[in-house]
Amino acid sequence: MNTTDAELNESVDAAHAAFEKARLASPGTRAAWLEAVAAGLEGNAGALIGIAARETHLAEPRLRGELKRTVFQLRLFADEIRRGEHFDATIDHEDGAWAMGPRPDLRRYNVPLGVVGVFGASNFPFAFSVMGGDSASALAAGCAVVHKAHDGHRELAVRTAETVTAALEAAGAPSGLFSQVTGRQAAEALVDHPLVKAIGFTGSTAGGRALFNRAAARPEPIPFFGELGGINAVFVTGNAWSARREEILSGYAGSLTLGMGQFCTKPGVLFVPAGQTDEVRDGLRRALAGFAPAQLLSERLHEGFRQAVADLRDTAGVQVLVEGDFAEAPAPTVLLTTSDAVRHDPGILRQEMFGPASLVVEYSDESELAALAGLLEGQLTTTLHAELEDDVAELAGRLADISGRLLWNGWPTGVTVSYAQHHGGPYPATTSGTTSVGTAAIRRFLRPVAFQSFPASRLPEPLQDANPWNIPQRVDGVWQHPFAARKDGKL
């Protein structure tokens, strides 16, 4: 049964009440809640993975790896919030001799936004779904979460949400801090609800843009952190092609078919030197010879994949390089075009084929590459395959302008969870300049508040001179890190 409007309102009201109780919880308390959720997911791994395999057609090893990533992420976030750097606590003491005139006592830190609505993704039933990056980072920031389950794995979503709720309750978190709703009507009402202060979304460009517009059209517009995917173009220089053509084609084939091409970082376009079409075709056939196809996540995605490939294949200037199929477990398709064709019709470079398919573009001269990059829309990733002697400064600069992560001699699939990770990019890759992966994702759900001339006894803990939470503070322009002297750098 889908969530009714009344049930949605009850969930959001309960989430807001929980947020009010939990917003000032210490970093250690909040970290313990995240660790309890991680332990709960581990304890129910067998049941959860069994349901996920049945509902998504994904193999058990892949699902186990994804659940491991999810648990690791929760524990990494717990460690991060214990350190307290995300508060950005800044203290300027009163200074009558301040150069621009007397300065009052002024103190600023980041506070959580409130209730966050999170939309689960279909292609990562653990890592980007119920307790994926958006939910985990919102809870870490101090927010409450109302999660909208994805229809592609409803039973898994229900079971996962039950696990999360039970773990939070056992750890002493306020009731309602995390809840789940289902159905399109609830999804729209979640975005509209006045107590919801931000949305996290991972999914299609069309669906994400519709919700983004809805969030912006509210009487009180709210931030919409949408990760919408992209083409993830790969550029190969002539020297790199000459030095390691077979290696590049093998890596490309493996990356475009990883997870049946259902990753948002799949390389959708490969730029290679012209004049070697037969060699490219033969190399890809060799690289794909041992590929074992599997079912896509859902019939709806399968039909969307078939239509996207057909639309691009029927575009003027595009031909089939490696013939695939649209069987229940589809074989990979690789299409071919030229730099002249994409200059005439840049839309060729903007057609995402969500599944095991990609496009090869042959260019005539390396001097074209920077201009060709300029035809691309915003990307989650772009990749350079080049040699050290190659002059790719202009191309690399252009790629950095349009992408959130730029790779050198690698492949974009595989997004590690770490401190320096950035999983985002200019629109339509995302609707913001933030990351949805890594510890920096926590800061999306925070906003700064300054306190001027407050009595010491009325200041929030992160801004008190005594620093009861033992977090980093910037005091009169100088950072003070209470954990800096420790060998492990941790509290």
N, C-alpha and C positions, 0 to 999 in steps of 0.2 A: 504494500500500500504506500502511495506517495504521501508526503507530509502535507497536511492541510495548513491554511493560513493561520488558524488558531494555534496549531502545534508549533509552527515556525515562530510565531510571536512568543510563545511560552519558552522556547529554546533560547531566543535572543535575550528575553528578559532575564532568564536564569543566568545566562552568560554574563550579562552586564552586572548582575548582583554579585556573581563570583569574582568578576574583575575588581569591583569595588573592595571586596574583602582581601584579594590577593595582590593588589597593585603595589603595596609597600612591603611585600614579603622580602626577606633578605636574599641576597644572591645564593647563599648556601641552601636555604629552604627551597627556592625555585629550582636550583640544580638538582636537589634530591627528588623533586617531582619528575624531572626529565629522566633521571636514572631509574626511577621506578617504572616508568613507561617502557624504557629500554629492556629492563628485566622481564616485564610482562610479555612483551613481544617475543623475547627469546624463549620464555617458558611455554608459549603457545605456538612455537614455530612449526611443529609438525602439522597441526590442524590447519593453520593459516596457509601454509604452502600447498597442502592438498587441495584446499578450496581454490586457491589462485590458479593452480595448474588446470583444474577442471574448467574454470570460467574464462581463462585468457588464452589457452593453448600454448602457454610458455612452458619451457622445459624446467624440470625441478632444479638442476644446477644453477640456471639463470636466476630463478626465484630465490634460492638460498643465498646467492650472492647479493641480490637486491635487498633482502631482509637484513643481511649482515651490514650492508651499507647504511640502512635506515637506523639500526641500533647504534652503529659507530657514530653516526651524525648526532644522535641525541646525546651521547656521552661527550662528544667533542663540544657541543653547545653548552652542556652543563659545566665543563671545565672553563669555557670561555666566559660565561656569566659570573662564575666565581672570581675570575680575575678582575672583572668590573670595568674593563676598558670601554665597553659600549656605552657606559653612562656619560663619558666625556665630561666628568666633573671638573668644573673650572671655577676658581675662587679669586676674585680681585678684592683685596682688603681696602678699606677706606684709606684714601691717600690725599691729604690736603696739598701735597706738593706735586701732584700729577701734572705733567707738562702742559696739557691743554686746559687745565683748570682743576679744581678740587674734584676728586672722584669719590662717589659713595661706595659703600660696601655692596658688591655685586657678585652674585653667584649663579651659575647655570649648570643644569644637567639635563640628560635625556629621560623623558618619561614615556611609558607605554601609551599607545593610541586609544585602546579600549577593546571592544569586540571586533574581531577580524573574521570575515567570511572567507573560507578557503574552498576552492573547487578542485576536486581530484582529477588526475589525468588517467587516461585509459592505458597508455603504453608502459607505465611504470606503476603497477598496482600497490607497491610498497613505497618506493623511493620518492614518488611525486603524487602520492594519494593521501589516504586518511591521516597518517602520521609522517608524511613526507616533509620536504624542506620547508614548505610554506607553514604548515601547522607547527612544526618543531621550532622554527625561528620565531613565530608569533608568540608561542608559549614562553620561549626563552626571553623574549623582550618584555614579558610581563602582561601580555594580552590574554584575553579569553578567545576561544576558537569555536565557531560553528562551521562544521565541515559539510559541504554538499557532496554526497556520494556520487561516483560516476556510474552510469547505468550499465557499463560494460562488465562490471564485477561487483554487483550489489551484495551478494551473499558474503563475499570477502570483506567488503566495506563494513557491513553490519558486525561481522565477527571481530574485525580489527577495532572498530569503535568500542565494542563491548570490552575488549581487552584493555584499551587505553583508559576508559572510564573507570574500570575496576582498579587499575593500577593507581590512578590519581586519587581515588577515594581511599585506598589502603594507605597511601602516603600522606593523607591528611589535607589534600588540596580541597578548596571549596567546591561544593556540588555545583555542577553546571559549567565548570571551567572549560570543559570540552564536551561537545555534543554533535550530533549528526542529523542531517535532513536529507530527503530524497525528492526527486521530481523537478520538472521544469518550473512549475508554478512556485515551488519553494525557492528555487534558484533566483528567480526574478524578485521575489519578495525579500530574499536575503540581501540583495544589492540595494533595494529600496528602503530597508528598515532604518529609521533615524538613529537607532542605537549602534548600528554597524558603522565603524569608522575607517575601515580599509578592506580591500578585497585582494586575495592572492589567487591567481588563475594560471593553469597550465593546460593548453589545448590548441584548438584550431584558430587561425587568424579570423575567420568569419565569426565564430562563436565568441572569441575574446573581444573583438572589436564591438560587437553588439552589447556586451556587458560593460565594456569600457565607456561607451556612449551613454549607457543607462546610468552608470555611476556619476558621470560628469553632468548629467541632466537633473540630478537630484536638487532639491532646494538648497541642501548643503552638499556640494560635490565632495567626494572622498577619493583618496588615492586608490588607483587600480593597478596592481602589480601583475601584469599579464606577460607570460612567456609563451610566445606564439609560434616559435620555430623559424625555419628559414631554409636557404639553399646550401649554405656552407661551402662556398666555392674554393677550389684548390687550383693553384697556379704552378706550372712546372716550367722552369727555364730550359733553354736548349742544352746547357752544360749538364744539368741534372738529368735530363732525358737521355743524353748520350752516355752518361756514366752509369745509370742504374735504372734503365727502362723497365726491365722485368720486375725488379724489386718494387718500383712505383706502381705498376699495374697490379701486382699481387696484393700490395697494401690497399690499393683503391678498391679492388674486388672484395677483399675481406671487410673493409669498413662499410661499404655501401650495402652489404648483405647482413651485417651484424644485427642480430635481433630481427631478421627479416626486413631490414631497412626501416624499422619503426622507431628509430631514435630521432629526436629533434636535431641532433648534430650530424646526421648522416651526410656524407659528401654528395651533394646533388649535381654538381658541375665540376668537371675536370678540364682545365685548359692545357693543351699539349701542342707541340710544334706540328705544323702541317706536313703532308707528303708521305705519311707512313700509316695510312688507314689500315692496310692489310696487316701490318705488324701489330697495330693496336688491337685489332679484332682477334688475331691469333693469340696474342698475349693474354687477353681477357678470357678467351675460351679456355686456355690452359689453367688460368688462375681460378676459374669457376668450375672446373671439371669435377672437383670433389665436393661441391656444395650440396648439402642435403636440405631441400626446401621444407618448410613447415607452414601450418595454417597461420593466417593473420589473426589479429586480436579479435575481430568480429566481422560478421557479414557486411555491416555498414562500412567498415574501413576497407574491406576487400573491394566493394563496389566503388568506393571513392578512389582507390588505387587504380582500378581498371579504367575508370573514366579519365583520371589525370594523365595516365600513360597514353591513352587513345587521343586525347586532345593535343598533347605535345607531339605525338607521332604524326598527326595529320596536319601539323603546322608547316607552312611553306619553308623550305630550306632545311627541314629535319628529316633524317632517314634512320632506319634501324641498323645498328651496328652489331648487336648480339640479340638474337630473337629469344624472348622469354615466352611466358604464357600466363594465363589467368586461371589456372587450375585451382582446386581447393587449397593446395600447397603450391603457390606460383613459383615458377622458375624466373631468375633475374632477367631483366630487360635493360640493355644499354643503347641509348640513342646517340646520334652523331649530327653535328652541325658545324658551321664555320663562323669565323669572326665577322665576315661580311654579313652573314645572315642575322646575327644577333645585333649588329649595328643597325641594320634595317628594321629589326623587330626586337627591341630589348625585352619584350614580354616573354621571349623564349627563356630568358635567364631567371624568370620570376615564377615559374610553374613548379610548385612543390609536388613531388610524387611520393607520397607517404607509403613506402613499401620498398621491395627490392628492385629499384630502378634508378638510373642516373643518366646524365647527359655528358658526352665528350664534345668539347669545342676545339677545333683546330685553328690555330692562329698562324699567320704568315710570317710575322716578324715580332721579335721580343719587344720592340718599341711600342707595340700595340697594347701591351698588357695593362699599363696604368689606365689608359682610356677605357679599356674593356671593364676594368674594375669599377670605373665610374658609372657603368650602366647597371650595376647591382644595387638592390635595395639594402636596407640594414640587415646585418647577419649576426647570428650568435657567434659563429667562428668563420675565419678564413685561414687558408693554409698556403705556405710558400714551400715548394720543393726547389732548392737552389744549392749551388756550390759557393764556397767562401769567396771565390774570385768574382762572382757575379755582382754587378752593380744593380741592386734591387731597392735602393733607398726610396726612389719615387713610388714604386709599386707598394712597398711596405708601408709607406706613409699613407697612401690612398686606402689600403686595406685597414689600417688602424682607425681611419676616419669612419669606416662603415661597419666595423665589427667589434664585438666585445672581447674576443679572445683570438689572438693571432699565433698560429703554430709554425714552427720551422721544422721541415723534414719529418713530419709526423702525420697523424690522422686524427680527426676531430672527435670521433666516437670514444667514449670513456671520459667522464667528467669527474675528476677526483674531488672529494670533499676536504677542503683545507683552508688555511688562513688567507692565501693569496688568490684563491679561485675567483673568477668572475664569469658567471653564466648569465649573460644578458647581451644587449646590443641595441643599436638604434632601431626605431620602428621600420618594418613590422616584426623584427625579431622579438622585441618586447615593447611595452607601453611606457617604460621608464628607463632611467639610466642606472638602475640598481642590479644587483645580482640575486638570483634565487638559489644559489648553491654556495656553500662555504660560510664561514663565521660572519662575514660582512652582511649576510642576508638578514641577520637579526636587526640591523639598524633601520631597515625599511619600516618597521612597526614602532618606531620611536619618534618623538618630537622634542625639541629643546624648550625648556622653561627657565627664565631667569628670576631670581629673588633679590630684590633690592632693599637694603637696610633692614632686613629681618632680624629680630632678636635671636640670639644663638640658640635659645631653647625651642624656637619654633622652626628651625631649619630642618629640611629632610636630612636623613642620615648621610647620604653621599656628599652633602655640602657642609657638614660640620667640621670644624677645625680638628676635633678629636678623631675624626674619620673612623667611626665605629665599625663600618663595613670593611675597612682595611683595603680600599680600592685605590687605583691611581688618581691623583688629583693634580691639576695644574694650578699652582698657587703663585699669584703675582707673576705669572709668565713662565714659571719654572715647573717642569713636571716632577712629581714625586711618586715613585713607584715602590710601594711597600714590599713587593715580591722580587725586586730586581736583584737583591743580594743573594737570593736562593740559587743553588746550583741548577735546579730543574726549572726555575722561572715560574713556579706555580705557588699558589697560596697554600 
